[in-house]
Amino acid sequence: MNKQILPSFLAADLGHLADELRRAEASGADAIHLDIMDPTFVPNMSFGPSIVDFCRCTCPGFYRNVHLMMNRPDLYLDAFMKTGAQTIQVHIEADCDIHTELRRIRARGLKNAIVVNPETPIEALAPYIGEIDEALVMTVHPGYGGQKFIESCLLKIAWLRERCPNLDIMVDGGINAETAESAAKAGANQFVAGSYLFAQSDMRAAVDDMRRRIA
């Protein structure tokens, strides 16, 4: 299964976003991961649809993976689809009809994904497995970068991989070279790393090292 590495733009230097985006693309990473937060779903705020458009205009060939940490993603899907999202991830904990929104994303020709927080039982994803292109297992409580990887979430990855051998399984939260290796052994094949990758003076070397470890 294809292994992918996605720098999280949340950890980029906000004063040099264009340079940071180009640095992430030049590192050989597979996509940019865009964390969109509302302050009712998580205790933080981040970007809006305009940041997706910024990424599309600045690096049009760099794939855009959009993670909506929102209570009502259904109210904003159109805006993110119009500004250039290519995969849209919605939380199972969101206050909307998840089945409807997953179908809506696919109907526009985009990939969809469902996200599960650390406190949510992984079995809650079972009704959606046949409707998703990928699943994202959060390995920290969403809201802030730089948190410690929650190792018990590895069991969720293993549960999913056992039941869905061909599903793209993403992991996000506390990911570095070591934790990515652990997640890969559990069955993940997509790895979001924010603070770790953007802190590197040589991001390409860090991406290459991570690829060797997850292989």
N, CA and C of each residue as an Amber inpcrd file, in Angstrom:
protein
   645
   0.8490000  -1.2010000   0.0000000   0.0000000   0.0000000   0.0000000
   0.8790000   1.2430000   0.0000000   0.4430000   2.2580000  -0.7400000
   1.2040000   3.4920000  -0.8740000   1.3230000   4.2140000   0.4650000
   2.5450000   4.5730000   0.8350000   2.7970000   5.3080000   2.0780000
   2.9550000   6.7970000   1.7400000   2.2670000   7.6330000   2.4950000
   2.2770000   9.0690000   2.2190000   2.6370000   9.8550000   3.4750000
   3.3560000  10.9550000   3.2660000   3.7340000  11.8610000   4.3450000
   3.1610000  13.2420000   4.0410000   2.4880000  13.8220000   5.0490000
   1.8120000  15.1000000   4.8630000   2.2520000  16.0760000   5.9530000
   3.0490000  17.0960000   5.6350000   3.3240000  18.1410000   6.6160000
   2.0370000  18.8990000   6.9500000   1.8550000  19.1970000   8.2210000
   0.6810000  19.9560000   8.6430000   1.0060000  21.4440000   8.6420000
   0.2540000  22.2070000   7.8500000   0.5370000  23.6310000   7.6660000
   0.3070000  24.4240000   8.9450000  -0.3910000  23.8490000   9.9030000
  -0.6290000  24.5350000  11.1750000   0.6820000  24.8830000  11.8700000
   1.7320000  24.0870000  11.6090000   3.0230000  24.2980000  12.2740000
   3.9640000  25.2030000  11.4900000   3.5230000  25.7100000  10.3540000
   4.3820000  26.5650000   9.5260000   4.5850000  27.9320000  10.1870000
   5.6500000  28.6040000   9.7870000   5.9360000  29.9650000  10.2320000
   4.9280000  30.8990000   9.5710000   4.0300000  31.4620000  10.3550000
   2.9440000  32.2740000   9.8040000   3.4360000  33.5290000   9.1010000
   4.6380000  33.9560000   9.4020000   5.1780000  35.1400000   8.7480000
   5.7590000  34.8590000   7.3770000   5.8660000  33.5680000   7.0140000
   6.4870000  33.2030000   5.7390000   5.7490000  32.0220000   5.1200000
   4.4290000  32.1500000   5.0090000   3.6230000  31.0070000   4.5970000
   3.9470000  30.5160000   3.1920000   4.1730000  31.4250000   2.2680000
   4.4780000  30.9970000   0.9030000   5.7900000  30.2100000   0.8640000
   6.8060000  30.7220000   1.5540000   8.0870000  30.0200000   1.5870000
   7.9530000  28.6670000   2.2790000   7.1650000  28.6160000   3.3420000
   6.9830000  27.3730000   4.0740000   6.2470000  26.3320000   3.2220000
   5.2650000  26.7830000   2.4720000   4.5390000  25.8580000   1.6060000
   5.4570000  25.3150000   0.5210000   6.2680000  26.1810000  -0.0750000
   7.2040000  25.7240000  -1.1090000   8.2510000  24.7800000  -0.5080000
   8.6620000  25.0400000   0.7170000   9.6270000  24.1640000   1.3840000
   9.0240000  22.7820000   1.6130000   7.7570000  22.7450000   2.0070000
   7.0920000  21.4580000   2.2110000   6.9650000  20.6950000   0.9000000
   6.6260000  21.3930000  -0.1710000   6.5080000  20.7320000  -1.4750000
   7.8720000  20.2080000  -1.9320000   8.9160000  21.0280000  -1.7520000
  10.2550000  20.6380000  -2.1910000  10.8310000  19.4980000  -1.3600000
  10.2640000  19.2320000  -0.1950000  10.7740000  18.1630000   0.6730000
  10.4820000  16.7760000   0.1160000   9.6010000  16.7080000  -0.8790000
   9.1920000  15.4160000  -1.4030000   7.9870000  14.8310000  -0.6970000
   7.3710000  15.6070000   0.2050000   6.1400000  15.1620000   0.8560000
   5.0350000  15.0080000  -0.1850000   4.0150000  14.2450000   0.1760000
   2.9770000  13.8890000  -0.7890000   1.8360000  14.8860000  -0.8650000
   1.5990000  15.6440000   0.1900000   0.4700000  16.5700000   0.2330000
   0.6710000  17.5250000   1.3970000  -0.0690000  18.6250000   1.3660000
  -0.1070000  19.5210000   2.5190000  -1.4040000  19.2470000   3.2700000
  -1.2880000  19.1680000   4.5890000  -2.4430000  18.8930000   5.4460000
  -2.8820000  20.2050000   6.0810000  -4.1510000  20.5490000   5.9020000
  -4.6750000  21.8380000   6.3570000  -5.7020000  21.6090000   7.4550000
  -5.3400000  21.9940000   8.6770000  -6.2230000  21.8400000   9.8340000
  -7.1130000  23.0690000   9.9610000  -8.4150000  22.8640000   9.8060000
  -9.3860000  23.9480000   9.9030000 -10.1580000  23.7660000  11.2000000
 -10.0190000  24.7300000  12.1240000 -10.6090000  24.5830000  13.4580000
 -11.6410000  25.6580000  13.7350000 -12.7490000  25.2490000  14.3430000
 -13.6270000  26.2520000  14.9370000 -13.5100000  26.1390000  16.4610000
 -13.7130000  27.2470000  17.1910000 -13.4290000  27.2440000  18.6280000
 -14.5160000  26.6020000  19.4790000 -15.5410000  26.0320000  18.8530000
 -16.5360000  25.2900000  19.6170000 -16.2500000  23.7880000  19.5750000
 -15.6430000  23.3170000  18.4830000 -15.3030000  21.8960000  18.3810000
 -13.9890000  21.5900000  19.0800000 -13.0340000  22.5040000  18.9750000
 -11.7500000  22.3780000  19.6530000 -11.4250000  23.7080000  20.3240000
 -10.5240000  23.7370000  21.3030000 -10.2070000  24.9870000  22.0020000
  -9.1600000  25.8210000  21.2650000  -9.4120000  26.0990000  20.0150000
  -8.4540000  26.8660000  19.2210000  -9.1420000  27.3050000  17.9330000
  -8.5110000  28.2070000  17.2070000  -8.9580000  28.6370000  15.8880000
  -7.7600000  28.5820000  14.9510000  -8.0270000  28.3500000  13.6490000
  -6.9010000  28.3400000  12.7160000  -7.2690000  29.0660000  11.4380000
  -7.4190000  28.3210000  10.3510000  -7.5750000  28.8930000   9.0290000
  -9.0340000  28.8390000   8.5630000  -9.2790000  29.5380000   7.4550000
 -10.5530000  29.4550000   6.7740000 -10.3510000  28.9960000   5.3420000
 -11.3970000  29.0520000   4.5200000 -11.2790000  28.6030000   3.1330000
 -10.1970000  29.3270000   2.3400000  -9.8930000  30.5620000   2.7030000
  -8.9160000  31.3390000   1.9300000  -7.5240000  30.7020000   1.9750000
  -7.1960000  29.9740000   3.0400000  -5.8730000  29.3560000   3.1040000
  -5.7610000  28.2230000   2.0930000  -6.8700000  27.5490000   1.8060000
  -6.8580000  26.5030000   0.7910000  -6.6200000  27.1320000  -0.5810000
  -7.2820000  28.2380000  -0.8330000  -7.0810000  28.9420000  -2.0970000
  -5.6520000  29.4490000  -2.2150000  -5.0920000  29.9210000  -1.1140000
  -3.6980000  30.3630000  -1.0950000  -2.7660000  29.2240000  -1.5030000
  -3.0030000  28.0510000  -0.9500000  -2.1600000  26.8930000  -1.2800000
  -2.3340000  26.5030000  -2.7440000  -3.5460000  26.5440000  -3.2420000
  -3.8000000  26.2060000  -4.6460000  -3.0810000  27.1800000  -5.5740000
  -3.0990000  28.4460000  -5.2530000  -2.4650000  29.4550000  -6.1130000
  -0.9430000  29.4290000  -5.9930000  -0.4160000  29.1650000  -4.7900000
   1.0220000  29.2170000  -4.5570000   1.7230000  27.9680000  -5.0800000
   1.1570000  26.8130000  -4.8140000   1.7390000  25.5260000  -5.2490000
   0.6210000  24.6630000  -5.8390000   0.1820000  24.9780000  -7.0420000
  -1.0060000  24.3000000  -7.5970000  -0.8550000  22.7970000  -7.7390000
   0.3670000  22.2980000  -7.8460000   0.5650000  20.8680000  -8.0030000
   0.7160000  20.1010000  -6.7000000   0.6490000  20.8040000  -5.5850000
   0.8310000  20.1820000  -4.2650000  -0.5520000  19.8280000  -3.7130000
  -0.8060000  18.5410000  -3.5250000  -2.1310000  18.0450000  -3.1430000
  -2.5850000  18.6660000  -1.8170000  -3.9010000  18.9730000  -1.7340000
  -4.4550000  19.6800000  -0.5790000  -5.4320000  18.7750000   0.1870000
  -5.0250000  18.3940000   1.3790000  -5.8060000  17.5270000   2.2630000
  -6.3720000  18.3990000   3.3840000  -7.6980000  18.5030000   3.4560000
  -8.3420000  19.4590000   4.3600000  -9.0860000  18.7280000   5.4720000
  -8.6980000  19.0090000   6.6970000  -9.2510000  18.3730000   7.8990000
 -10.1340000  19.3880000   8.6130000 -11.4510000  19.1430000   8.5840000
 -12.4050000  20.0760000   9.1820000 -12.7040000  19.6650000  10.6270000
 -12.0830000  20.3640000  11.5720000 -12.3790000  20.1610000  12.9920000
 -13.4870000  21.1360000  13.3610000 -14.7190000  20.7760000  12.9970000
 -15.8440000  21.6940000  13.1090000 -17.0800000  20.9510000  13.5830000
 -17.8920000  21.6450000  14.3860000 -19.1710000  21.0760000  14.7870000
 -20.1200000  20.9190000  13.6000000 -20.0960000  21.8770000  12.6830000
 -21.0180000  21.8600000  11.5510000 -20.2550000  21.9810000  10.2280000
 -19.4940000  20.9680000   9.8650000 -18.7750000  21.0260000   8.5880000
 -19.7050000  21.1340000   7.3880000 -20.9360000  20.6610000   7.5420000
 -21.9000000  20.7200000   6.4430000 -22.1750000  22.1470000   5.9820000
 -22.0100000  23.1250000   6.8750000 -22.2630000  24.5150000   6.5230000
 -21.1260000  25.1410000   5.7300000 -19.9820000  24.4790000   5.6830000
 -18.7980000  25.0710000   5.0660000 -18.1970000  24.2280000   3.9420000
 -18.7770000  23.0640000   3.6800000 -18.2090000  22.2020000   2.6470000
 -18.1040000  22.8970000   1.3060000 -19.1440000  23.5870000   0.8900000
 -19.1190000  24.2410000  -0.4250000 -17.9600000  25.2150000  -0.5340000
 -17.7210000  25.9930000   0.5220000 -16.6370000  26.9790000   0.4920000
 -15.2900000  26.3050000   0.3220000 -15.0660000  25.2030000   1.0180000
 -13.7800000  24.5280000   0.9070000 -13.6340000  23.7880000  -0.4140000
 -14.7260000  23.2820000  -0.9420000 -14.6600000  22.6340000  -2.2530000
 -14.3610000  23.6560000  -3.3450000 -14.9500000  24.8350000  -3.2400000
 -14.7420000  25.8680000  -4.2560000 -13.3200000  26.4230000  -4.2280000
 -12.6760000  26.4200000  -3.0580000 -11.3500000  27.0320000  -2.9520000
 -10.2100000  26.0430000  -3.1800000 -10.5370000  24.7750000  -3.4830000
  -9.4750000  23.8950000  -3.9400000  -9.1370000  22.7010000  -3.0750000
  -9.9780000  22.3600000  -2.0930000  -9.7320000  21.1310000  -1.3370000
  -9.8210000  19.9400000  -2.2790000  -8.9680000  18.9460000  -2.0590000
  -8.9850000  17.7300000  -2.8840000  -9.4050000  16.4940000  -2.0900000
  -9.0850000  16.4650000  -0.8140000  -9.6730000  15.5230000   0.1320000
 -10.2470000  16.3500000   1.2700000 -11.4610000  16.0020000   1.7090000
 -12.0640000  16.6690000   2.8640000 -12.3830000  15.6160000   3.9160000
 -11.8960000  15.8790000   5.1270000 -12.0730000  14.9720000   6.2590000
 -13.0380000  15.5940000   7.2620000 -14.0480000  14.8260000   7.6750000
 -15.0120000  15.3100000   8.6600000 -15.0060000  14.3730000   9.8660000
 -15.2690000  14.9390000  11.0200000 -15.2390000  14.1710000  12.2580000
 -16.5320000  13.4100000  12.4730000 -16.3920000  12.1840000  12.9510000
 -17.5630000  11.4020000  13.3160000 -18.3060000  12.0740000  14.4660000
 -17.5970000  12.8990000  15.2490000 -18.2130000  13.5850000  16.3870000
 -18.9610000  14.8540000  15.9920000 -18.9440000  15.2270000  14.7060000
 -19.5980000  16.4550000  14.2500000 -21.1190000  16.3560000  14.3830000
 -21.7490000  17.5050000  14.4650000 -23.1990000  17.5850000  14.6620000
 -23.9100000  17.7590000  13.3150000 -23.8330000  16.7170000  12.4930000
 -24.5040000  16.7310000  11.1970000 -24.6930000  15.2900000  10.7470000
 -25.3810000  15.0920000   9.6330000 -25.5790000  13.7520000   9.0970000
 -24.3140000  13.3580000   8.3410000 -23.4920000  12.5320000   8.9490000
 -22.2010000  12.1850000   8.3690000 -22.3670000  11.4500000   7.0390000
 -23.3190000  10.5320000   6.9540000 -23.5470000   9.8070000   5.7080000
 -23.8090000  10.7740000   4.5570000 -24.6630000  11.7600000   4.8050000
 -25.0050000  12.7370000   3.7680000 -23.7910000  13.5300000   3.3260000
 -22.9740000  13.9680000   4.2800000 -21.8290000  14.8140000   3.9350000
 -20.7420000  14.0130000   3.2160000 -20.5480000  12.7630000   3.5900000
 -19.5820000  11.9300000   2.8730000 -20.0040000  11.7590000   1.4170000
 -21.2910000  11.5230000   1.1870000 -21.7910000  11.3990000  -0.1880000
 -21.6480000  12.7100000  -0.9470000 -21.8820000  13.7930000  -0.2650000
 -21.8070000  15.1180000  -0.8990000 -20.3770000  15.4230000  -1.3660000
 -19.4050000  15.0650000  -0.5660000 -18.0050000  15.2890000  -0.9490000
 -17.6640000  14.4650000  -2.1870000 -18.0280000  13.2050000  -2.1780000
 -17.7420000  12.3380000  -3.3240000 -18.4660000  12.7940000  -4.5830000
 -19.6690000  13.3110000  -4.4220000 -20.4560000  13.7410000  -5.5820000
 -19.7860000  14.8890000  -6.3220000 -18.9210000  15.6190000  -5.6320000
 -18.1900000  16.7260000  -6.2560000 -16.8480000  16.2680000  -6.8210000
 -16.5990000  14.9640000  -6.7880000 -15.3650000  14.4360000  -7.3570000
 -14.1680000  14.5080000  -6.4410000 -14.3760000  14.7590000  -5.1620000
 -13.2970000  14.8110000  -4.1840000 -13.2530000  13.5090000  -3.4070000
 -12.1180000  13.2620000  -2.7480000 -12.0350000  12.1570000  -1.8120000
 -12.6100000  12.5950000  -0.4700000 -13.2200000  11.6400000   0.2320000
 -13.7400000  11.9390000   1.5530000 -13.0120000  11.1110000   2.6000000
 -13.1640000  11.5210000   3.8400000 -12.5700000  10.7700000   4.9500000
 -13.3500000  11.0690000   6.2080000 -13.3070000  10.1150000   7.1240000
 -13.9190000  10.3060000   8.4320000 -12.8100000  10.2780000   9.4770000
 -12.9770000  11.1060000  10.5100000 -11.9610000  11.2780000  11.5500000
 -12.5390000  10.8290000  12.8790000 -11.7020000  10.1820000  13.6830000
 -12.1320000   9.7390000  15.0110000 -11.1710000  10.2760000  16.0630000
 -11.7130000  10.8990000  17.0880000 -10.9240000  11.4410000  18.1850000
 -10.4770000  10.3400000  19.1490000  -9.4630000  10.6010000  19.9740000
  -8.9430000   9.5600000  20.8700000  -9.9880000   8.9720000  21.8090000
 -10.9450000   9.7800000  22.2510000 -11.9140000   9.2800000  23.2280000
 -13.0850000   8.5390000  22.5870000 -13.1900000   8.5600000  21.2710000
 -14.2990000   7.9060000  20.5750000 -13.9420000   6.4590000  20.2460000
 -14.7830000   5.5130000  20.6120000 -14.4830000   4.1090000  20.2750000
 -14.3570000   3.9220000  18.7640000 -13.3610000   3.1700000  18.3490000
 -13.1250000   2.9700000  16.9290000 -14.2780000   2.2260000  16.2660000
 -15.0230000   1.4510000  17.0270000 -16.1580000   0.7170000  16.4770000
 -17.2320000   1.6460000  15.9270000 -17.2200000   2.9030000  16.3430000
 -18.2010000   3.8670000  15.8350000 -18.0390000   4.1050000  14.3420000
 -16.8720000   3.7830000  13.7840000 -16.6470000   3.9770000  12.3530000
 -17.2910000   2.8900000  11.4940000 -17.6640000   1.7780000  12.1110000
 -18.1410000   0.6290000  11.3390000 -19.2470000   0.9650000  10.3450000
 -20.2640000   1.7800000  10.6820000 -21.3350000   2.0490000   9.7170000
 -20.8960000   2.8530000   8.4930000 -19.7030000   3.4280000   8.5310000
 -19.2500000   4.3120000   7.4540000 -18.1710000   3.6930000   6.5710000
 -17.6830000   2.5390000   6.9380000 -16.5120000   1.9800000   6.2670000
 -16.7190000   1.8400000   4.7580000 -17.8930000   1.4500000   4.3450000
 -18.1410000   1.2950000   2.9130000 -18.3290000   2.5860000   2.1590000
 -18.3160000   3.7270000   2.8620000 -18.6040000   5.0190000   2.2420000
 -17.3930000   5.9450000   2.1830000 -16.2450000   5.4840000   2.6930000
 -15.1180000   6.4080000   2.8430000 -13.9250000   5.9960000   1.9910000
 -13.1490000   7.0200000   1.6050000 -11.9000000   6.7920000   0.8820000
 -10.7260000   6.6290000   1.8390000 -10.8340000   7.2330000   3.0060000
  -9.7850000   7.0930000   4.0030000 -10.3520000   7.3660000   5.3880000
  -9.6360000   6.9140000   6.3990000  -9.9890000   7.1850000   7.7890000
  -8.7870000   7.8200000   8.4660000  -9.0520000   8.7970000   9.3180000
  -8.0050000   9.4730000  10.0790000  -8.1810000   9.1610000  11.5550000
  -7.1790000   8.5370000  12.1410000  -7.1710000   8.2560000  13.5740000
  -6.3410000   9.3280000  14.2640000  -6.9970000  10.1350000  15.0940000
  -6.2790000  11.1670000  15.8390000  -5.5170000  10.5180000  16.9900000
  -4.2460000  10.8410000  17.0890000  -3.4060000  10.2990000  18.1520000
  -3.0150000  11.3670000  19.1760000  -3.7150000  12.5060000  19.1230000
  -3.7210000  13.5070000  20.1860000  -5.1470000  14.0580000  20.2410000
  -5.4410000  14.7960000  21.2890000  -6.7200000  15.5010000  21.3460000
  -6.5950000  16.7420000  20.4640000  -7.4520000  16.8740000  19.4560000
  -7.2510000  17.9330000  18.4610000  -7.3870000  19.3320000  19.0590000
  -6.6350000  20.2520000  18.4480000  -6.7100000  21.6440000  18.8580000
  -5.3700000  22.3550000  18.8380000  -4.3110000  21.6500000  19.2020000
  -2.9860000  22.2610000  19.2550000  -1.9330000  21.2960000  18.7320000
  -0.9180000  21.8510000  18.0860000   0.2100000  21.0580000  17.6510000
   1.1830000  20.8140000  18.7950000   2.1220000  19.9080000  18.5640000
   3.1880000  19.6800000  19.5250000   2.8140000  18.8180000  20.7100000
   1.6760000  18.1190000  20.6390000   1.2640000  17.2720000  21.7520000
   1.9350000  15.8960000  21.6750000   1.8730000  15.1700000  22.8020000
   2.4840000  13.8520000  22.8820000   1.5710000  12.7940000  22.2710000
   2.1530000  11.9150000  21.5020000   1.4710000  10.8020000  20.8500000
   0.8110000   9.8890000  21.8900000  -0.4820000   9.5680000  21.6680000
  -1.2230000   8.6810000  22.5650000  -1.0940000   7.2540000  22.0310000
  -0.2630000   6.4630000  22.6770000   0.0710000   5.1400000  22.1530000
  -1.1170000   4.1840000  22.1110000  -2.0870000   4.3600000  22.9910000
  -3.2400000   3.4590000  22.9980000  -4.0410000   3.5450000  21.6960000
  -3.8720000   4.6340000  20.9570000  -4.5830000   4.7820000  19.6780000
  -4.0640000   3.8210000  18.6130000  -2.9010000   3.2260000  18.8450000
  -2.3860000   2.2370000  17.9000000  -3.3400000   1.0580000  17.7630000
  -4.0530000   0.7470000  18.8280000  -5.0210000  -0.3470000  18.7750000
  -6.1570000  -0.0330000  17.8110000  -6.5070000   1.2450000  17.7050000
  -7.5550000   1.6490000  16.7580000  -7.0930000   1.4340000  15.3200000
  -5.8380000   1.8030000  15.0640000  -5.2930000   1.6070000  13.7160000
  -5.3000000   0.1270000  13.3570000  -4.8690000  -0.6990000  14.2820000
  -4.8280000  -2.1350000  14.0340000  -6.2260000  -2.7040000  13.7980000
  -7.1990000  -2.2230000  14.5610000  -8.5960000  -2.6700000  14.3860000
  -9.0830000  -2.3470000  12.9760000  -8.8020000  -1.1320000  12.5280000
  -9.2270000  -0.7210000  11.1910000  -8.5240000  -1.5140000  10.0930000
  -7.2250000  -1.6810000  10.2400000  -6.4660000  -2.3790000   9.1950000
  -6.9030000  -3.8320000   9.0740000  -7.2240000  -4.4600000  10.1880000
  -7.6720000  -5.8490000  10.1410000  -8.9670000  -5.9830000   9.3450000
  -9.8600000  -5.0120000   9.4910000 -11.1600000  -5.0790000   8.8390000
 -11.1720000  -4.4480000   7.4540000 -10.2070000  -3.5730000   7.1950000
 -10.1820000  -2.8230000   5.9290000  -8.7740000  -2.8720000   5.3370000
  -8.3940000  -3.9900000   4.7540000  -7.0140000  -4.1360000   4.2850000
  -6.6230000  -3.1650000   3.1810000  -7.5910000  -2.6170000   2.4620000
  -7.2810000  -1.7320000   1.3390000  -7.5930000  -0.2590000   1.6120000
  -8.0160000   0.0510000   2.8170000  -8.3890000   1.4240000   3.1520000
  -7.1560000   2.2530000   3.4840000  -7.1210000   3.5100000   3.0130000
  -6.0780000   4.4360000   3.4490000  -6.3610000   4.8400000   4.8870000
  -5.4050000   4.5980000   5.7580000  -5.5390000   4.9360000   7.1710000
  -4.4790000   5.9680000   7.5310000  -4.9420000   7.1310000   7.9250000
  -4.0670000   8.2480000   8.2700000  -3.9530000   8.3720000   9.7780000
  -2.8130000   8.8530000  10.2260000  -2.5900000   9.1090000  11.6440000
  -2.0790000  10.5440000  11.7860000  -2.5700000  11.2310000  12.8290000
  -2.2480000  12.6470000  13.0050000  -2.1750000  12.9460000  14.4960000
  -1.0360000  13.4910000  14.9210000  -0.8880000  13.9050000  16.3090000
   0.3490000  13.3130000  16.9500000   1.3360000  14.1520000  17.2470000
   2.5600000  13.6770000  17.8720000   3.4040000  12.8050000  16.9720000
   3.2900000  13.0220000  15.6600000   4.0020000  12.1650000  14.7160000
   5.4080000  12.6980000  14.4640000   6.3830000  11.8160000  14.6890000
   7.7720000  12.0610000  14.3230000   8.3030000  10.7670000  13.7140000
   9.6010000  10.6710000  13.5170000  10.1440000   9.4790000  12.8700000
   9.8440000   8.2180000  13.6620000   9.9410000   8.2990000  14.9860000
   9.7270000   7.1110000  15.8150000   8.2550000   6.7210000  15.8960000
   7.3740000   7.6910000  16.1540000   5.9600000   7.3540000  16.2850000
   5.3510000   6.9820000  14.9370000   5.8650000   7.5450000  13.8480000
   5.3950000   7.1380000  12.5250000   5.7100000   5.6700000  12.2770000
   6.8890000   5.2430000  12.7050000   7.2620000   3.8390000  12.5490000
   6.3100000   2.9430000  13.3260000   5.9580000   3.3280000  14.5530000
   5.0250000   2.5440000  15.3580000   3.6480000   2.4960000  14.7070000
   3.1940000   3.6320000  14.1790000   1.8870000   3.6800000  13.5330000
   1.8690000   2.8430000  12.2610000   2.9850000   2.8390000  11.5360000
   3.0730000   2.0310000  10.3190000   2.9840000   0.5420000  10.6590000
   3.6340000   0.1290000  11.7200000   3.5710000  -1.2680000  12.1310000
   2.1610000  -1.6700000  12.5340000   1.3880000  -0.7110000  13.0580000
   0.0030000  -0.9880000  13.4390000  -0.9220000  -1.0400000  12.2350000
  -0.4910000  -0.4390000  11.1010000  -1.3050000  -0.5070000   9.8990000
  -1.5770000   0.8050000   9.2040000  -1.0840000   1.9300000   9.7370000
  -1.2910000   3.2160000   9.0680000  -0.4250000   3.3110000   7.8150000
  -0.9180000   4.0560000   6.8220000  -0.1130000   4.2740000   5.6150000
  -0.0380000   5.7460000   5.2120000  -0.6860000   6.6300000   5.9800000
  -0.5900000   8.0680000   5.7380000  -0.2540000   8.7410000   7.0630000
   0.7070000   9.6770000   7.0280000   1.2790000  10.2010000   8.2660000
   1.3440000  11.7260000   8.2060000   0.6010000  12.3740000   9.1080000
   0.6180000  13.8310000   9.2100000   1.6110000  14.2220000  10.2890000
   2.5600000  15.0680000   9.9340000   3.5650000  15.5340000  10.8930000
   3.7080000  17.0380000  10.7430000   3.4240000  17.7620000  11.7990000
   3.4830000  19.2160000  11.7400000   4.7000000  19.7810000  12.4250000
   4.6700000  19.8340000  13.7560000   5.7680000  20.4320000  14.5170000
   7.0980000  19.7720000  14.1950000   7.1020000  18.4520000  14.0570000
   8.3470000  17.7300000  13.7920000   8.9680000  18.1370000  12.4650000
   8.1790000  18.1480000  11.3870000   8.7480000  18.4380000  10.0720000
   9.0960000  19.9070000   9.8930000   8.2200000  20.8080000  10.3140000
   8.5040000  22.2240000  10.0920000   9.6190000  22.7490000  10.9930000
   9.9660000  22.0140000  12.0430000  11.0910000  22.4140000  12.9020000
  12.4340000  22.0290000  12.3050000  12.4330000  21.2080000  11.2600000
  13.6830000  20.7320000  10.6760000  14.2960000  21.7730000   9.7460000
  15.5870000  21.9810000   9.8630000  16.2660000  22.8720000   8.9230000
  16.3340000  22.2340000   7.5380000  16.3890000  20.9200000   7.4970000
  16.3880000  20.1760000   6.2380000  15.1700000  19.2510000   6.2380000
  14.0430000  19.7830000   5.7710000  12.8150000  19.0000000   5.8000000
  12.8970000  17.7950000   4.8660000  13.5820000  17.9470000   3.7450000
  13.7100000  16.8160000   2.8190000  14.3970000  15.6350000   3.4890000
  15.4530000  15.8830000   4.2390000  16.1480000  14.7970000   4.9310000
  15.2340000  14.1390000   5.9540000  14.4250000  14.9450000   6.6360000
  13.5010000  14.3880000   7.6310000  12.4220000  13.5440000   6.9660000
  11.9120000  14.0010000   5.8260000  10.9130000  13.2320000   5.0810000
  11.5230000  11.9240000   4.5820000  12.7440000  11.9990000   4.0660000
  13.4230000  10.7840000   3.5780000  13.6260000   9.7830000   4.7150000
  14.0310000  10.2860000   5.8800000  14.2310000   9.4070000   7.0280000
  12.9210000   8.7570000   7.4560000  11.8520000   9.5340000   7.4760000
  10.5480000   8.9820000   7.8310000  10.1060000   7.9290000   6.8340000
  10.3580000   8.1550000   5.5400000   9.9770000   7.1560000   4.5200000
  10.7070000   5.8430000   4.7640000  11.9790000   5.9130000   5.1070000
  12.7290000   4.6810000   5.3730000  12.1310000   3.9290000   6.5600000
  11.7280000   4.6640000   7.5710000  11.2170000   4.0300000   8.7860000
   9.8440000   3.3970000   8.5760000   8.9880000   4.0390000   7.7810000
   7.6360000   3.5180000   7.6040000   7.5760000   2.4570000   6.5070000
   8.6710000   2.2920000   5.7590000   8.6810000   1.3140000   4.6830000
   8.6240000  -0.1050000   5.2140000
